[in-house]
């Protein structure tokens, strides 16, 4: 009969008794031959379970303050107002810019219209210069007639009246007749046909005769006066 091994009396952490299956003897064979089987008790030591790991204290985190939905709505409205004001200012700026451009266009169109009217008026006046010159020459020639009857005199008087009225109408349109006898010669207004010697020092460099009158409309000289200039020898 075999020797019985001492059994461990160490209890498990959960309070199990030695009779628990953890301390049950292991049955085996010992020796050989015909002596038979011998029961051997192998001591089993119960291993205590590791103590459960104690979790570390978590790092305290600051709680995020909860926003009031009304505050969020107010912020949204304020953002929309700022965007609207910015858009409004941009629209006003663009409107002012377009308004200045339109004013510049209107001024340019007005200047172009005035220039066009001026050119048309000058073109019309230029067509009347030749008939006026011929009328002036005719009356100048008739002024030297010696024998003039009443009928011819009345006819010449009527022509002189027509010439005077025609000049008045043209002057109303801005036409200025240039007959610069006795005035200093101005190359911007006069065209010198010849230079003749004079004895009077006061007539030196001045117009002593007009062969063809000139015309000016505003600042534009339509036709320079053809003149004769005196020069003191």
C-alpha positions as protocol buffer text, in pm:
chain_id: "A"
residue {
  index: 1
  type: UNK
  ca { x: 0 y: 0 z: 0 }
}
residue {
  index: 2
  type: UNK
  ca { x: 151 y: 336 z: -107 }
}
residue {
  index: 3
  type: UNK
  ca { x: 238 y: 637 z: 98 }
}
residue {
  index: 4
  type: UNK
  ca { x: -14 y: 920 z: 90 }
}
residue {
  index: 5
  type: UNK
  ca { x: 138 y: 1254 z: 9 }
}
residue {
  index: 6
  type: UNK
  ca { x: 38 y: 1546 z: 220 }
}
residue {
  index: 7
  type: UNK
  ca { x: -224 y: 1763 z: 55 }
}
residue {
  index: 8
  type: UNK
  ca { x: -193 y: 2130 z: 46 }
}
residue {
  index: 9
  type: UNK
  ca { x: -423 y: 2304 z: 280 }
}
residue {
  index: 10
  type: UNK
  ca { x: -382 y: 2640 z: 106 }
}
residue {
  index: 11
  type: UNK
  ca { x: -715 y: 2778 z: 21 }
}
residue {
  index: 12
  type: UNK
  ca { x: -803 y: 2967 z: -293 }
}
residue {
  index: 13
  type: UNK
  ca { x: -872 y: 3331 z: -277 }
}
residue {
  index: 14
  type: UNK
  ca { x: -1244 y: 3270 z: -334 }
}
residue {
  index: 15
  type: UNK
  ca { x: -1261 y: 3047 z: -21 }
}
residue {
  index: 16
  type: UNK
  ca { x: -1268 y: 2704 z: -186 }
}
residue {
  index: 17
  type: UNK
  ca { x: -1203 y: 2410 z: 50 }
}
residue {
  index: 18
  type: UNK
  ca { x: -925 y: 2153 z: 3 }
}
residue {
  index: 19
  type: UNK
  ca { x: -1187 y: 1912 z: -117 }
}
residue {
  index: 20
  type: UNK
  ca { x: -1244 y: 2123 z: -422 }
}
residue {
  index: 21
  type: UNK
  ca { x: -1144 y: 1974 z: -752 }
}
residue {
  index: 22
  type: UNK
  ca { x: -842 y: 2200 z: -748 }
}
residue {
  index: 23
  type: UNK
  ca { x: -696 y: 1987 z: -460 }
}
residue {
  index: 24
  type: UNK
  ca { x: -813 y: 1647 z: -585 }
}
residue {
  index: 25
  type: UNK
  ca { x: -540 y: 1378 z: -580 }
}
residue {
  index: 26
  type: UNK
  ca { x: -407 y: 1247 z: -906 }
}
residue {
  index: 27
  type: UNK
  ca { x: -424 y: 872 z: -937 }
}
residue {
  index: 28
  type: UNK
  ca { x: -135 y: 705 z: -1110 }
}
residue {
  index: 29
  type: UNK
  ca { x: 77 y: 389 z: -1110 }
}
residue {
  index: 30
  type: UNK
  ca { x: 401 y: 348 z: -930 }
}
residue {
  index: 31
  type: UNK
  ca { x: 645 y: 68 z: -959 }
}
residue {
  index: 32
  type: UNK
  ca { x: 627 y: -227 z: -1188 }
}
residue {
  index: 33
  type: UNK
  ca { x: 574 y: -591 z: -1181 }
}
residue {
  index: 34
  type: UNK
  ca { x: 300 y: -781 z: -1028 }
}
residue {
  index: 35
  type: UNK
  ca { x: 272 y: -582 z: -716 }
}
residue {
  index: 36
  type: UNK
  ca { x: -21 y: -405 z: -860 }
}
residue {
  index: 37
  type: UNK
  ca { x: -115 y: -52 z: -892 }
}
residue {
  index: 38
  type: UNK
  ca { x: -38 y: 195 z: -616 }
}
residue {
  index: 39
  type: UNK
  ca { x: -226 y: 514 z: -571 }
}
residue {
  index: 40
  type: UNK
  ca { x: 1 y: 820 z: -548 }
}
residue {
  index: 41
  type: UNK
  ca { x: -129 y: 1151 z: -427 }
}
residue {
  index: 42
  type: UNK
  ca { x: 50 y: 1447 z: -587 }
}
residue {
  index: 43
  type: UNK
  ca { x: 10 y: 1768 z: -393 }
}
residue {
  index: 44
  type: UNK
  ca { x: -151 y: 2041 z: -599 }
}
residue {
  index: 45
  type: UNK
  ca { x: -87 y: 2393 z: -492 }
}
residue {
  index: 46
  type: UNK
  ca { x: -361 y: 2636 z: -575 }
}
residue {
  index: 47
  type: UNK
  ca { x: -232 y: 2945 z: -747 }
}
residue {
  index: 48
  type: UNK
  ca { x: -408 y: 3247 z: -633 }
}
residue {
  index: 49
  type: UNK
  ca { x: -559 y: 3462 z: -900 }
}
residue {
  index: 50
  type: UNK
  ca { x: -390 y: 3791 z: -965 }
}
residue {
  index: 51
  type: UNK
  ca { x: -556 y: 4070 z: -807 }
}
residue {
  index: 52
  type: UNK
  ca { x: -762 y: 4265 z: -1048 }
}
residue {
  index: 53
  type: UNK
  ca { x: -579 y: 4573 z: -1180 }
}
residue {
  index: 54
  type: UNK
  ca { x: -713 y: 4885 z: -1028 }
}
residue {
  index: 55
  type: UNK
  ca { x: -792 y: 5130 z: -1311 }
}
residue {
  index: 56
  type: UNK
  ca { x: -612 y: 5461 z: -1289 }
}
residue {
  index: 57
  type: UNK
  ca { x: -813 y: 5766 z: -1220 }
}
residue {
  index: 58
  type: UNK
  ca { x: -915 y: 5922 z: -1555 }
}
residue {
  index: 59
  type: UNK
  ca { x: -777 y: 6270 z: -1637 }
}
residue {
  index: 60
  type: UNK
  ca { x: -1047 y: 6515 z: -1555 }
}
residue {
  index: 61
  type: UNK
  ca { x: -1170 y: 6697 z: -1867 }
}
residue {
  index: 62
  type: UNK
  ca { x: -1327 y: 7033 z: -1875 }
}
residue {
  index: 63
  type: UNK
  ca { x: -1689 y: 7016 z: -1960 }
}
residue {
  index: 64
  type: UNK
  ca { x: -1785 y: 7207 z: -2275 }
}
residue {
  index: 65
  type: UNK
  ca { x: -2045 y: 7461 z: -2187 }
}
residue {
  index: 66
  type: UNK
  ca { x: -2367 y: 7404 z: -2367 }
}
residue {
  index: 67
  type: UNK
  ca { x: -2471 y: 7690 z: -2594 }
}
residue {
  index: 68
  type: UNK
  ca { x: -2817 y: 7825 z: -2583 }
}
residue {
  index: 69
  type: UNK
  ca { x: -2995 y: 7766 z: -2919 }
}
residue {
  index: 70
  type: UNK
  ca { x: -3120 y: 8122 z: -2900 }
}
residue {
  index: 71
  type: UNK
  ca { x: -2763 y: 8252 z: -2887 }
}
residue {
  index: 72
  type: UNK
  ca { x: -2674 y: 8042 z: -3189 }
}
residue {
  index: 73
  type: UNK
  ca { x: -2973 y: 8183 z: -3376 }
}
residue {
  index: 74
  type: UNK
  ca { x: -2871 y: 8538 z: -3285 }
}
residue {
  index: 75
  type: UNK
  ca { x: -2516 y: 8478 z: -3406 }
}
residue {
  index: 76
  type: UNK
  ca { x: -2652 y: 8341 z: -3733 }
}
residue {
  index: 77
  type: UNK
  ca { x: -2872 y: 8647 z: -3780 }
}
residue {
  index: 78
  type: UNK
  ca { x: -2583 y: 8882 z: -3703 }
}
residue {
  index: 79
  type: UNK
  ca { x: -2366 y: 8705 z: -3960 }
}
residue {
  index: 80
  type: UNK
  ca { x: -2641 y: 8737 z: -4219 }
}
residue {
  index: 81
  type: UNK
  ca { x: -2680 y: 9106 z: -4139 }
}
residue {
  index: 82
  type: UNK
  ca { x: -2306 y: 9165 z: -4183 }
}
residue {
  index: 83
  type: UNK
  ca { x: -2309 y: 8980 z: -4516 }
}
residue {
  index: 84
  type: UNK
  ca { x: -2611 y: 9180 z: -4629 }
}
residue {
  index: 85
  type: UNK
  ca { x: -2453 y: 9512 z: -4531 }
}
residue {
  index: 86
  type: UNK
  ca { x: -2131 y: 9418 z: -4712 }
}
residue {
  index: 87
  type: UNK
  ca { x: -2328 y: 9322 z: -5024 }
}
residue {
  index: 88
  type: UNK
  ca { x: -2528 y: 9645 z: -5000 }
}
residue {
  index: 89
  type: UNK
  ca { x: -2210 y: 9854 z: -4981 }
}
residue {
  index: 90
  type: UNK
  ca { x: -2067 y: 9672 z: -5281 }
}
residue {
  index: 91
  type: UNK
  ca { x: -2389 y: 9737 z: -5472 }
}
residue {
  index: 92
  type: UNK
  ca { x: -2383 y: 10106 z: -5380 }
}
residue {
  index: 93
  type: UNK
  ca { x: -2019 y: 10134 z: -5487 }
}
residue {
  index: 94
  type: UNK
  ca { x: -2095 y: 9965 z: -5819 }
}
residue {
  index: 95
  type: UNK
  ca { x: -2397 y: 10193 z: -5869 }
}
residue {
  index: 96
  type: UNK
  ca { x: -2191 y: 10507 z: -5803 }
}
residue {
  index: 97
  type: UNK
  ca { x: -1927 y: 10385 z: -6045 }
}
residue {
  index: 98
  type: UNK
  ca { x: -2185 y: 10316 z: -6316 }
}
residue {
  index: 99
  type: UNK
  ca { x: -2347 y: 10654 z: -6250 }
}
residue {
  index: 100
  type: UNK
  ca { x: -2013 y: 10832 z: -6303 }
}
residue {
  index: 101
  type: UNK
  ca { x: -1957 y: 10635 z: -6622 }
}
residue {
  index: 102
  type: UNK
  ca { x: -2305 y: 10730 z: -6747 }
}
residue {
  index: 103
  type: UNK
  ca { x: -2240 y: 11097 z: -6664 }
}
residue {
  index: 104
  type: UNK
  ca { x: -1914 y: 11083 z: -6858 }
}
residue {
  index: 105
  type: UNK
  ca { x: -2094 y: 10919 z: -7151 }
}
residue {
  index: 106
  type: UNK
  ca { x: -2368 y: 11183 z: -7145 }
}
residue {
  index: 107
  type: UNK
  ca { x: -2111 y: 11463 z: -7137 }
}
residue {
  index: 108
  type: UNK
  ca { x: -1919 y: 11309 z: -7425 }
}
residue {
  index: 109
  type: UNK
  ca { x: -2239 y: 11263 z: -7627 }
}
residue {
  index: 110
  type: UNK
  ca { x: -2337 y: 11623 z: -7555 }
}
residue {
  index: 111
  type: UNK
  ca { x: -1997 y: 11747 z: -7672 }
}
residue {
  index: 112
  type: UNK
  ca { x: -2020 y: 11531 z: -7983 }
}
residue {
  index: 113
  type: UNK
  ca { x: -2370 y: 11661 z: -8051 }
}
residue {
  index: 114
  type: UNK
  ca { x: -2255 y: 12022 z: -8015 }
}
residue {
  index: 115
  type: UNK
  ca { x: -1958 y: 11960 z: -8242 }
}
residue {
  index: 116
  type: UNK
  ca { x: -2186 y: 11795 z: -8497 }
}
residue {
  index: 117
  type: UNK
  ca { x: -2425 y: 12090 z: -8486 }
}
residue {
  index: 118
  type: UNK
  ca { x: -2132 y: 12330 z: -8513 }
}
residue {
  index: 119
  type: UNK
  ca { x: -1998 y: 12152 z: -8818 }
}
residue {
  index: 120
  type: UNK
  ca { x: -2342 y: 12152 z: -8977 }
}
residue {
  index: 121
  type: UNK
  ca { x: -2387 y: 12522 z: -8906 }
}
residue {
  index: 122
  type: UNK
  ca { x: -2043 y: 12606 z: -9042 }
}
residue {
  index: 123
  type: UNK
  ca { x: -2110 y: 12400 z: -9355 }
}
residue {
  index: 124
  type: UNK
  ca { x: -2436 y: 12590 z: -9411 }
}
residue {
  index: 125
  type: UNK
  ca { x: -2271 y: 12928 z: -9359 }
}
residue {
  index: 126
  type: UNK
  ca { x: -1987 y: 12847 z: -9599 }
}
residue {
  index: 127
  type: UNK
  ca { x: -2242 y: 12791 z: -9876 }
}
residue {
  index: 128
  type: UNK
  ca { x: -2371 y: 13146 z: -9829 }
}
residue {
  index: 129
  type: UNK
  ca { x: -2034 y: 13319 z: -9853 }
}
residue {
  index: 130
  type: UNK
  ca { x: -2022 y: 13323 z: -10233 }
}
residue {
  index: 131
  type: UNK
  ca { x: -2374 y: 13470 z: -10284 }
}
residue {
  index: 132
  type: UNK
  ca { x: -2297 y: 13736 z: -10021 }
}
residue {
  index: 133
  type: UNK
  ca { x: -1968 y: 13825 z: -10188 }
}
residue {
  index: 134
  type: UNK
  ca { x: -2138 y: 13856 z: -10527 }
}
residue {
  index: 135
  type: UNK
  ca { x: -2409 y: 14077 z: -10375 }
}
residue {
  index: 136
  type: UNK
  ca { x: -2145 y: 14299 z: -10216 }
}
residue {
  index: 137
  type: UNK
  ca { x: -1956 y: 14332 z: -10545 }
}
residue {
  index: 138
  type: UNK
  ca { x: -2273 y: 14419 z: -10734 }
}
residue {
  index: 139
  type: UNK
  ca { x: -2368 y: 14697 z: -10490 }
}
residue {
  index: 140
  type: UNK
  ca { x: -2009 y: 14826 z: -10485 }
}
residue {
  index: 141
  type: UNK
  ca { x: -2008 y: 14847 z: -10865 }
}
residue {
  index: 142
  type: UNK
  ca { x: -2344 y: 15025 z: -10872 }
}
residue {
  index: 143
  type: UNK
  ca { x: -2224 y: 15281 z: -10619 }
}
residue {
  index: 144
  type: UNK
  ca { x: -1998 y: 15436 z: -10887 }
}
residue {
  index: 145
  type: UNK
  ca { x: -2269 y: 15495 z: -11140 }
}
residue {
  index: 146
  type: UNK
  ca { x: -2309 y: 15854 z: -11238 }
}
residue {
  index: 147
  type: UNK
  ca { x: -2651 y: 15861 z: -11393 }
}
residue {
  index: 148
  type: UNK
  ca { x: -2903 y: 15670 z: -11184 }
}
residue {
  index: 149
  type: UNK
  ca { x: -3275 y: 15716 z: -11228 }
}
residue {
  index: 150
  type: UNK
  ca { x: -3534 y: 15675 z: -10955 }
}
residue {
  index: 151
  type: UNK
  ca { x: -3622 y: 15319 z: -11055 }
}
residue {
  index: 152
  type: UNK
  ca { x: -3260 y: 15204 z: -11046 }
}
residue {
  index: 153
  type: UNK
  ca { x: -3202 y: 15382 z: -10719 }
}
residue {
  index: 154
  type: UNK
  ca { x: -3499 y: 15210 z: -10562 }
}
residue {
  index: 155
  type: UNK
  ca { x: -3373 y: 14876 z: -10695 }
}
residue {
  index: 156
  type: UNK
  ca { x: -3029 y: 14933 z: -10549 }
}
residue {
  index: 157
  type: UNK
  ca { x: -3186 y: 15040 z: -10219 }
}
residue {
  index: 158
  type: UNK
  ca { x: -3386 y: 14715 z: -10209 }
}
residue {
  index: 159
  type: UNK
  ca { x: -3074 y: 14509 z: -10270 }
}
residue {
  index: 160
  type: UNK
  ca { x: -2889 y: 14693 z: -9995 }
}
residue {
  index: 161
  type: UNK
  ca { x: -3176 y: 14619 z: -9755 }
}
residue {
  index: 162
  type: UNK
  ca { x: -3166 y: 14247 z: -9846 }
}
residue {
  index: 163
  type: UNK
  ca { x: -2790 y: 14241 z: -9786 }
}
residue {
  index: 164
  type: UNK
  ca { x: -2834 y: 14408 z: -9445 }
}
residue {
  index: 165
  type: UNK
  ca { x: -3107 y: 14163 z: -9339 }
}
residue {
  index: 166
  type: UNK
  ca { x: -2903 y: 13867 z: -9457 }
}
residue {
  index: 167
  type: UNK
  ca { x: -2606 y: 13981 z: -9252 }
}
residue {
  index: 168
  type: UNK
  ca { x: -2825 y: 14028 z: -8945 }
}
residue {
  index: 169
  type: UNK
  ca { x: -2964 y: 13676 z: -8977 }
}
residue {
  index: 170
  type: UNK
  ca { x: -2618 y: 13530 z: -9016 }
}
residue {
  index: 171
  type: UNK
  ca { x: -2489 y: 13724 z: -8718 }
}
residue {
  index: 172
  type: UNK
  ca { x: -2777 y: 13580 z: -8515 }
}
residue {
  index: 173
  type: UNK
  ca { x: -2640 y: 13235 z: -8602 }
}
residue {
  index: 174
  type: UNK
  ca { x: -2300 y: 13333 z: -8459 }
}
residue {
  index: 175
  type: UNK
  ca { x: -2129 y: 13444 z: -8781 }
}
residue {
  index: 176
  type: UNK
  ca { x: -1890 y: 13738 z: -8742 }
}
residue {
  index: 177
  type: UNK
  ca { x: -1776 y: 13930 z: -9050 }
}
residue {
  index: 178
  type: UNK
  ca { x: -1407 y: 14024 z: -9054 }
}
residue {
  index: 179
  type: UNK
  ca { x: -1327 y: 14356 z: -9224 }
}
residue {
  index: 180
  type: UNK
  ca { x: -1010 y: 14456 z: -9037 }
}
residue {
  index: 181
  type: UNK
  ca { x: -922 y: 14784 z: -9207 }
}
residue {
  index: 182
  type: UNK
  ca { x: -685 y: 14978 z: -8980 }
}
residue {
  index: 183
  type: UNK
  ca { x: -629 y: 14679 z: -8747 }
}
residue {
  index: 184
  type: UNK
  ca { x: -286 y: 14514 z: -8686 }
}
residue {
  index: 185
  type: UNK
  ca { x: -219 y: 14218 z: -8909 }
}
residue {
  index: 186
  type: UNK
  ca { x: -303 y: 13886 z: -8737 }
}
residue {
  index: 187
  type: UNK
  ca { x: -195 y: 13573 z: -8927 }
}
residue {
  index: 188
  type: UNK
  ca { x: -461 y: 13372 z: -8737 }
}
residue {
  index: 189
  type: UNK
  ca { x: -738 y: 13589 z: -8882 }
}
residue {
  index: 190
  type: UNK
  ca { x: -593 y: 13747 z: -9194 }
}
residue {
  index: 191
  type: UNK
  ca { x: -436 y: 13630 z: -9517 }
}
residue {
  index: 192
  type: UNK
  ca { x: -188 y: 13881 z: -9660 }
}
residue {
  index: 193
  type: UNK
  ca { x: -214 y: 13919 z: -10038 }
}
residue {
  index: 194
  type: UNK
  ca { x: 47 y: 14192 z: -10070 }
}
residue {
  index: 195
  type: UNK
  ca { x: 251 y: 14449 z: -9882 }
}
residue {
  index: 196
  type: UNK
  ca { x: 255 y: 14813 z: -9998 }
}
residue {
  index: 197
  type: UNK
  ca { x: 470 y: 15098 z: -9871 }
}
residue {
  index: 198
  type: UNK
  ca { x: 299 y: 15369 z: -9665 }
}
residue {
  index: 199
  type: UNK
  ca { x: 414 y: 15710 z: -9550 }
}
residue {
  index: 200
  type: UNK
  ca { x: 205 y: 15716 z: -9233 }
}
residue {
  index: 201
  type: UNK
  ca { x: 399 y: 15547 z: -8952 }
}
residue {
  index: 202
  type: UNK
  ca { x: 70 y: 15463 z: -8777 }
}
residue {
  index: 203
  type: UNK
  ca { x: -28 y: 15230 z: -9066 }
}
residue {
  index: 204
  type: UNK
  ca { x: 296 y: 15031 z: -9047 }
}
residue {
  index: 205
  type: UNK
  ca { x: 207 y: 14660 z: -9011 }
}
residue {
  index: 206
  type: UNK
  ca { x: -166 y: 14728 z: -9029 }
}
residue {
  index: 207
  type: UNK
  ca { x: -437 y: 14634 z: -9277 }
}
residue {
  index: 208
  type: UNK
  ca { x: -492 y: 14914 z: -9527 }
}
residue {
  index: 209
  type: UNK
  ca { x: -731 y: 14733 z: -9763 }
}
residue {
  index: 210
  type: UNK
  ca { x: -963 y: 14429 z: -9758 }
}
residue {
  index: 211
  type: UNK
  ca { x: -1002 y: 14242 z: -10083 }
}
residue {
  index: 212
  type: UNK
  ca { x: -1233 y: 13978 z: -9942 }
}
residue {
  index: 213
  type: UNK
  ca { x: -1393 y: 13983 z: -9598 }
}
residue {
  index: 214
  type: UNK
  ca { x: -1336 y: 13696 z: -9360 }
}
residue {
  index: 215
  type: UNK
  ca { x: -1581 y: 13514 z: -9136 }
}
residue {
  index: 216
  type: UNK
  ca { x: -1555 y: 13364 z: -8791 }
}
residue {
  index: 217
  type: UNK
  ca { x: -1805 y: 13152 z: -8599 }
}
residue {
  index: 218
  type: UNK
  ca { x: -1727 y: 13136 z: -8231 }
}
residue {
  index: 219
  type: UNK
  ca { x: -1358 y: 13049 z: -8199 }
}
residue {
  index: 220
  type: UNK
  ca { x: -1344 y: 12887 z: -8543 }
}
residue {
  index: 221
  type: UNK
  ca { x: -1217 y: 13099 z: -8832 }
}
residue {
  index: 222
  type: UNK
  ca { x: -1421 y: 12978 z: -9128 }
}
residue {
  index: 223
  type: UNK
  ca { x: -1247 y: 13202 z: -9378 }
}
residue {
  index: 224
  type: UNK
  ca { x: -953 y: 13434 z: -9323 }
}
residue {
  index: 225
  type: UNK
  ca { x: -986 y: 13788 z: -9454 }
}
residue {
  index: 226
  type: UNK
  ca { x: -772 y: 13859 z: -9763 }
}
residue {
  index: 227
  type: UNK
  ca { x: -596 y: 14187 z: -9696 }
}
residue {
  index: 228
  type: UNK
  ca { x: -323 y: 14425 z: -9802 }
}
residue {
  index: 229
  type: UNK
  ca { x: -69 y: 14527 z: -9540 }
}
residue {
  index: 230
  type: UNK
  ca { x: 109 y: 14860 z: -9514 }
}
residue {
  index: 231
  type: UNK
  ca { x: 482 y: 14882 z: -9450 }
}
residue {
  index: 232
  type: UNK
  ca { x: 675 y: 15198 z: -9364 }
}
residue {
  index: 233
  type: UNK
  ca { x: 973 y: 15226 z: -9592 }
}
